[in-house]
């Protein structure tokens, strides 16, 4: 039986910022394209994968759909950030994106490409402009989301950094000028500021803005329903019946939240958090004991074959530069609310993974030494997912480190083990096995010093569907390539 796990694309593929859309009875995932072990965000050209709506285990590589070199701003601006795709009223498909250069990584122009098919070879159409032909540069041009709202094409975009709270007025202006590539006049003439989520309507040509930008969230979040989960980036819009759902990354960085309104451009109220890529907030988990290392997040929700899902990305390496696509099932209650869901290893599988054979260790949904934090951490020793010599494994597992999986079906399993080798410090100890993160030990896997991959297993007695956790006790460090079931 074919199975699928998180991350759901090939393990050497890195597509963050995923926007899922259904076109022609297939689900397409559009996102940025990171390079494995890259040194910058979004180093590669856009590719897409698709799956039949009735079989989310069967993702197909559709190839490169757009190259950065097709934009006239290239090569001065060469990194294509988070895109979105919408089907226009003419039946063609329109790709919206922004290009950025090196730090501070912000773009200043929105670009549009077009294709007759959702997975074809998109061609550059133009840069977004006002009706007078001038470039559209209102607000912070970042993270487009596009909605065909019964024939009205709505573009959402924006970013909000904490300059106005962290610095005095003059320093805030200077930082906005440097970061957003705007003049002092552009920033100071914006009566409500340039930062935040905005929306505009587009003309039929799909590249001309026909309305003035409208800020959809308040500029000052204090005292509002958004306080504590303020807008940061990653705009995404969905319409469910007569209700608009705006999905976004909060200023906490690691969580996707949503807000709802009866109107597409105002009246939004905070709804809640959908998912955190460190499980922070789920069942009361705090940032101090996050289950995975956290970093930026971007994604959206979609209904597929009568079920609802959230697509998001996780982090590998010790940077934020090699991110992978994941997905989880969610539920939308009768009142329209969405409860936060946990991150899992089984994702789109529709059932627990079968505890038989070997699985890549890096499909773990928990990996921690309980001293993790948000963002890059190249100079720290901590457990992380890495690729070396074309092998992808968990590295730097030291005393007290935990890695875990949700969920497995253990009805035909009597032994559990790992494929491991010594890390950069010779190990001496064992792994305990438990069915909850801090649960009772149900088995021990003794390990030794080995420079090459070797297997170590132990007998267990488990029935039913359970989570699975491994915790290392001992000296030195260990790398783990696979988990094994017999």
SEKE-463376 format. One record per residue (C-alpha): residue in three letters; x, y, z. Coordinates in steps of 0.02 Angstrom, whole numbers, padded with zeros to 5 digits, always signed. Layout:
! SEKE-463376
ALAXYZ...
END
This chain:
! SEKE-463376
UNK+00000+00000+00000UNK+00068+00170-00051UNK+00093+00293+00092UNK+00143+00474+00106UNK+00219+00572+00248UNK+00278+00747+00293UNK+00365+00825+00203UNK+00252+00762+00063UNK+00366+00803-00085UNK+00531+00713-00124UNK+00652+00735+00020UNK+00775+00830-00090UNK+00641+00958-00137UNK+00619+01123-00046UNK+00459+01218-00089UNK+00409+01337+00052UNK+00273+01471+00056UNK+00152+01347-00021UNK-00012+01407-00097UNK-00122+01257-00142UNK-00252+01278-00279UNK-00369+01159-00369UNK-00368+01175-00559UNK-00443+01047-00677UNK-00470+00913-00542UNK-00290+00921-00479UNK-00214+01006-00329UNK-00064+01114-00372UNK+00063+01178-00247UNK+00141+01345-00293UNK+00280+01415-00185UNK+00454+01484-00176UNK+00599+01368-00216UNK+00741+01349-00093UNK+00905+01263-00130UNK+00960+01119-00021UNK+01094+01189+00095UNK+01072+01357+00010UNK+01143+01522+00073UNK+00994+01632+00029UNK+00805+01621+00023UNK+00724+01566-00140UNK+00878+01533-00243UNK+00796+01424-00376UNK+00667+01448-00513UNK+00483+01408-00483UNK+00428+01227-00502UNK+00262+01148-00459UNK+00193+00979-00410UNK+00015+00918-00426UNK-00094+00775-00365UNK-00268+00711-00410UNK-00400+00779-00292UNK-00448+00600-00249UNK-00271+00538-00215UNK-00161+00654-00112UNK-00027+00519-00101UNK+00016+00536-00286UNK+00111+00699-00313UNK+00183+00725-00486UNK+00327+00839-00532UNK+00267+00962-00665UNK+00437+01040-00697UNK+00502+01218-00702UNK+00356+01336-00734UNK+00447+01503-00728UNK+00626+01568-00728UNK+00683+01726-00640UNK+00782+01776-00794UNK+00620+01812-00887UNK+00588+01965-00779UNK+00672+02126-00843UNK+00731+02162-00665UNK+00846+02010-00673UNK+00991+01992-00632UNK+00995+02146-00519UNK+00848+02064-00430UNK+00863+01875-00444UNK+00771+01792-00300UNK+00586+01755-00331UNK+00492+01762-00167UNK+00324+01686-00121UNK+00205+01683-00271UNK+00021+01651-00299UNK-00078+01592-00450UNK-00256+01632-00499UNK-00366+01585-00646UNK-00422+01742-00736UNK-00592+01775-00812UNK-00516+01734-00982UNK-00475+01556-00924UNK-00288+01587-00921UNK-00177+01569-00768UNK-00086+01716-00691UNK+00068+01704-00581UNK+00103+01849-00462UNK+00272+01868-00379UNK+00403+01993-00324UNK+00590+01989-00351UNK+00718+02031-00218UNK+00904+02051-00208UNK+01024+02023-00064UNK+00991+02085+00112UNK+00875+02165+00166UNK+00781+02051+00047UNK+00629+02159+00011UNK+00556+02189-00160UNK+00479+02348-00226UNK+00387+02295-00385UNK+00253+02162-00414UNK+00271+02058-00572UNK+00144+01955-00670UNK+00169+01806-00786UNK+00037+01711-00883UNK+00007+01537-00955UNK-00134+01440-01038UNK-00114+01295-00917UNK-00084+01286-00728UNK+00079+01189-00748UNK+00145+01257-00910UNK+00281+01377-00960UNK+00231+01547-00890UNK+00280+01701-00990UNK+00318+01872-00918UNK+00167+01986-00939UNK+00221+02145-00852UNK+00248+02240-00691UNK+00097+02297-00593UNK+00052+02477-00638UNK-00074+02613-00601UNK-00198+02663-00736UNK-00084+02809-00783UNK+00056+02686-00823UNK+00164+02722-00670UNK+00233+02576-00571UNK+00124+02518-00427UNK+00227+02540-00268UNK+00097+02581-00135UNK+00133+02496+00030UNK+00263+02359+00049UNK+00262+02252-00109UNK+00278+02079-00033UNK+00194+01907-00030UNK+00052+01925-00156UNK-00112+01830-00135UNK-00240+01836-00274UNK-00424+01793-00269UNK-00547+01781-00414UNK-00699+01836-00316UNK-00841+01792-00436UNK-00757+01889-00575UNK-00676+02025-00469UNK-00488+02001-00459UNK-00422+02052-00289UNK-00238+02064-00245UNK-00179+02058-00063UNK-00002+02096-00009UNK+00106+02178+00124UNK+00226+02163+00269UNK+00238+02239+00442UNK+00399+02256+00541UNK+00413+02323+00717UNK+00506+02484+00670UNK+00370+02599+00734UNK+00372+02520+00907UNK+00556+02481+00925UNK+00629+02649+00869UNK+00591+02833+00877UNK+00508+02914+00726UNK+00667+02967+00637UNK+00755+02799+00658UNK+00596+02709+00602UNK+00590+02813+00443UNK+00774+02777+00405UNK+00749+02591+00426UNK+00595+02589+00316UNK+00688+02683+00180UNK+00830+02556+00184UNK+00722+02400+00198UNK+00576+02440+00083UNK+00671+02541-00049UNK+00557+02690-00031UNK+00591+02875-00022UNK+00561+02978+00133UNK+00420+03065+00039UNK+00334+02899-00003UNK+00339+02845+00179UNK+00290+03009+00259UNK+00152+03045+00133UNK+00063+02881+00172UNK-00065+02942+00299UNK-00083+02771+00379UNK+00094+02707+00347UNK+00163+02590+00214UNK+00167+02433+00322UNK+00025+02310+00347UNK-00091+02202+00240UNK-00172+02292+00092UNK-00290+02246-00048UNK-00325+02318-00221UNK-00436+02270-00367UNK-00357+02231-00535UNK-00418+02272-00710UNK-00461+02138-00838UNK-00284+02147-00908UNK-00228+02074-00738UNK-00081+02195-00724UNK-00164+02363-00694UNK-00225+02420-00523UNK-00399+02497-00535UNK-00426+02549-00353UNK-00331+02634-00214UNK-00252+02516-00087UNK-00358+02477+00064UNK-00281+02425+00230UNK-00379+02274+00290UNK-00309+02267+00468UNK-00289+02411+00591UNK-00120+02498+00592UNK-00111+02492+00782UNK-00155+02318+00846UNK-00155+02367+01029UNK-00325+02341+01107UNK-00390+02243+00958UNK-00427+02057+00934UNK-00260+02041+00843UNK-00152+02089+00991UNK-00023+01952+01021UNK-00047+01883+00845UNK-00014+02037+00740UNK+00009+02029+00552UNK+00188+02004+00492UNK+00183+01934+00313UNK+00122+01786+00207UNK-00047+01851+00147UNK-00168+01720+00082UNK-00354+01742+00047UNK-00493+01613+00034UNK-00680+01635+00018UNK-00792+01507+00104UNK-00972+01540+00055UNK-01005+01720+00105UNK-00859+01730+00225UNK-00681+01788+00185UNK-00536+01702+00272UNK-00371+01796+00273UNK-00229+01678+00319UNK-00064+01757+00372UNK+00097+01735+00470UNK+00094+01826+00636UNK+00234+01931+00709UNK+00274+01779+00818UNK+00345+01707+00657UNK+00311+01522+00682UNK+00121+01521+00669UNK-00011+01536+00533UNK-00166+01626+00595UNK-00328+01680+00513UNK-00452+01823+00519UNK-00628+01826+00448UNK-00747+01956+00379UNK-00909+01966+00281UNK-00821+02088+00165UNK-00661+02066+00063UNK-00579+02230+00113UNK-00632+02276+00290UNK-00711+02217+00451UNK-00586+02077+00485UNK-00579+02003+00659UNK-00446+01884+00725UNK-00503+01703+00718UNK-00360+01604+00793UNK-00201+01508+00757UNK-00212+01366+00631UNK-00039+01289+00651UNK+00135+01323+00721UNK+00289+01241+00645UNK+00351+01214+00823UNK+00180+01160+00892UNK+00186+01313+01005UNK+00014+01344+01076UNK-00049+01169+01038UNK-00110+01088+01200UNK-00027+01228+01297UNK+00150+01201+01231UNK+00254+01356+01263UNK+00391+01435+01161UNK+00517+01378+01293UNK+00485+01194+01252UNK+00442+01203+01068UNK+00438+01033+00985UNK+00536+01081+00829UNK+00651+01225+00790UNK+00543+01368+00730UNK+00565+01492+00589UNK+00461+01588+00465UNK+00300+01509+00403UNK+00186+01534+00254UNK+00042+01434+00183UNK-00146+01423+00167UNK-00302+01318+00185UNK-00398+01224+00052UNK-00544+01104+00035UNK-00501+00946-00061UNK-00631+00812-00093UNK-00737+00870+00052UNK-00593+00880+00178UNK-00501+01035+00236UNK-00311+01049+00246UNK-00180+01176+00295UNK-00019+01183+00194UNK+00137+01256+00278UNK+00325+01231+00282UNK+00453+01167+00407UNK+00638+01208+00430UNK+00791+01100+00401UNK+00978+01133+00424UNK+01027+01268+00550UNK+00965+01409+00440UNK+00796+01467+00374UNK+00853+01438+00196UNK+00803+01257+00159UNK+00617+01242+00195UNK+00503+01096+00151UNK+00318+01082+00113UNK+00204+00996+00239UNK+00015+00981+00260UNK-00110+00932+00394UNK-00296+00898+00399UNK-00399+01032+00487UNK-00581+01052+00533UNK-00690+01204+00506UNK-00828+01206+00636UNK-01009+01248+00603UNK-00976+01423+00670UNK-00832+01445+00547UNK-00692+01431+00675UNK-00533+01330+00653UNK-00444+01250+00801UNK-00255+01240+00800UNK-00193+01072+00738UNK-00033+00980+00782UNK+00108+00947+00661UNK+00124+00763+00617UNK+00227+00642+00515UNK+00078+00564+00427UNK+00007+00727+00355UNK-00089+00690+00194UNK-00084+00501+00218UNK-00262+00496+00282UNK-00214+00364+00411UNK-00069+00322+00528UNK+00088+00258+00445UNK+00111+00069+00451UNK+00248+00018+00573UNK+00337-00099+00453UNK+00502-00080+00363UNK+00612+00075+00368UNK+00567+00259+00363UNK+00682+00409+00343UNK+00718+00477+00516UNK+00695+00655+00451UNK+00506+00636+00438UNK+00503+00671+00625UNK+00378+00799+00686UNK+00471+00824+00851UNK+00656+00861+00864UNK+00720+00955+01014UNK+00846+00973+01154UNK+00723+01091+01244UNK+00841+01237+01214UNK+00779+01286+01041UNK+00733+01458+00981UNK+00667+01547+00828UNK+00775+01573+00674UNK+00951+01529+00618UNK+01071+01444+00739UNK+01228+01399+00641UNK+01343+01428+00789UNK+01249+01317+00912UNK+01251+01132+00944UNK+01075+01065+00928UNK+00984+00923+00841UNK+00941+00966+00662UNK+00901+00892+00492UNK+01043+00902+00367UNK+01099+00836+00198UNK+01279+00782+00174UNK+01348+00676+00032UNK+01170+00658-00033UNK+01111+00579+00130UNK+00977+00664+00236UNK+00980+00625+00421UNK+00960+00693+00597UNK+01125+00758+00665UNK+01197+00815+00832UNK+01087+00710+00944UNK+01164+00730+01116UNK+01112+00686+01293UNK+00930+00732+01323UNK+00885+00757+01140UNK+00716+00692+01083UNK+00646+00652+00911UNK+00471+00586+00879UNK+00334+00540+00756UNK+00144+00551+00749UNK+00070+00427+00710UNK+00105+00243+00678UNK-00007+00088+00671UNK+00085-00042+00776UNK-00029-00192+00751UNK+00104-00292+00661UNK+00265-00238+00746UNK+00372-00328+00874UNK+00540-00239+00857UNK+00593-00057+00839UNK+00763+00010+00797UNK+00868+00146+00720UNK+01003+00156+00586UNK+01137+00264+00665UNK+01320+00311+00665UNK+01434+00409+00779UNK+01425+00596+00765UNK+01574+00711+00783UNK+01594+00649+00962UNK+01602+00461+00998UNK+01438+00408+01081UNK+01414+00296+01230UNK+01237+00267+01288UNK+01064+00216+01231UNK+00899+00277+01160UNK+00742+00253+01262UNK+00578+00222+01171UNK+00413+00293+01231UNK+00239+00323+01162UNK+00224+00500+01227UNK+00352+00638+01231UNK+00392+00616+01416UNK+00313+00447+01440UNK+00367+00283+01517UNK+00512+00195+01434UNK+00451+00039+01344UNK+00618-00013+01271UNK+00802+00032+01259UNK+00914+00033+01106UNK+01095+00013+01155UNK+01220+00095+01037UNK+01408+00096+01015UNK+01542+00191+00923UNK+01527+00165+00735UNK+01591+00275+00595UNK+01474+00193+00469UNK+01285+00168+00473UNK+01232+00019+00576UNK+01068-00049+00643UNK+01017-00071+00824UNK+00847-00142+00875UNK+00751-00196+01028UNK+00595-00299+01061UNK+00434-00204+01100UNK+00254-00244+01132UNK+00140-00109+01061UNK-00035-00121+00988UNK-00146+00008+00907UNK-00108+00182+00844UNK+00021+00280+00942UNK+00151+00415+00932UNK+00332+00360+00945UNK+00475+00451+01032UNK+00662+00417+01049UNK+00769+00501+01182UNK+00958+00489+01191UNK+01047+00462+01357UNK+01235+00462+01359UNK+01395+00547+01306UNK+01448+00604+01135UNK+01334+00633+00985UNK+01236+00522+00866UNK+01170+00538+00689UNK+01012+00442+00641UNK+00970+00398+00460UNK+00816+00285+00476UNK+00693+00214+00600UNK+00659+00028+00580UNK+00509-00083+00616UNK+00503-00273+00612
END
